[in-house]
Amino acid sequence: MTTNPRFCGICDQRHITKPSSDWCSECNQALCTECKDLHAIIKALQHHSVIPIANYLSLGTSFSLVDGQCPLHDDKYQLFCQSHDCLLCLTCLEKHMTCENVVRIKTKNGLSEIILKLSKLQSQLEDNLRNIKIQKESALREIYQIREKMNNHLNQIESALKTELCEIMDDQCHSGIDMTLQEVIKEKANVEHFSNRSKTSVNMDQIYKRSLACER
């Protein structure tokens, strides 16, 4: 079985090699996307701290939660040397007496748990930021679509009002003007006719007066 965190440990047990996407600190195991989903729906495992594998790898081996026996001295690991980034049993400690950064595994695991939880929180906050960005973009698109619909609706109203106004002006104004124009033409003709008759009457009167003068 592989111990490489870059590959899914569960798939490896089935002799399948798949790249890992996450790390479970309680199971001390790397998970691929499919195994992570299965891990999440198992009730007994739902409280486990699962973080992206990239975050786990960034912690370095100094923060790996390892629990086992020292193969050199057949003794349980109890210490961790931060200077050399390695686990120590009590016998191994003899070669690290001059190292200043030797801590008990229990303390080391406690720090690892804190870092893993902070990494999980970091991932959650990053997810929240991504979700906020997605929601913002969605809201902006919706506002734009509403504005487009409003513009189209206003354009339709404007076009309808212009058409209606033109029809009303054409129907009422043209018909009214036409009627008035016909009346003006008729009245003008009457005036011209009366004027012509008046001129004729004046001429006849003058002729009559001249004829009377000649008789005298």
Secondary structure as GFF3:
##gff-version 3
##sequence-region A 1 216
A	DSSP	alpha_helix	9	13	.	.	.	ID=ss1
A	DSSP	beta_strand	22	24	.	.	.	ID=ss2
A	DSSP	beta_strand	29	31	.	.	.	ID=ss3
A	DSSP	alpha_helix	33	41	.	.	.	ID=ss4
A	DSSP	three_ten_helix	43	45	.	.	.	ID=ss5
A	DSSP	beta_strand	50	52	.	.	.	ID=ss6
A	DSSP	alpha_helix	53	59	.	.	.	ID=ss7
A	DSSP	three_ten_helix	61	63	.	.	.	ID=ss8
A	DSSP	beta_strand	69	70	.	.	.	ID=ss9
A	DSSP	beta_strand	75	76	.	.	.	ID=ss10
A	DSSP	beta_strand	79	81	.	.	.	ID=ss11
A	DSSP	beta_strand	86	88	.	.	.	ID=ss12
A	DSSP	three_ten_helix	92	96	.	.	.	ID=ss13
A	DSSP	beta_strand	102	104	.	.	.	ID=ss14
A	DSSP	alpha_helix	105	168	.	.	.	ID=ss15
A	DSSP	pi_helix	169	173	.	.	.	ID=ss16
A	DSSP	alpha_helix	174	215	.	.	.	ID=ss17
###
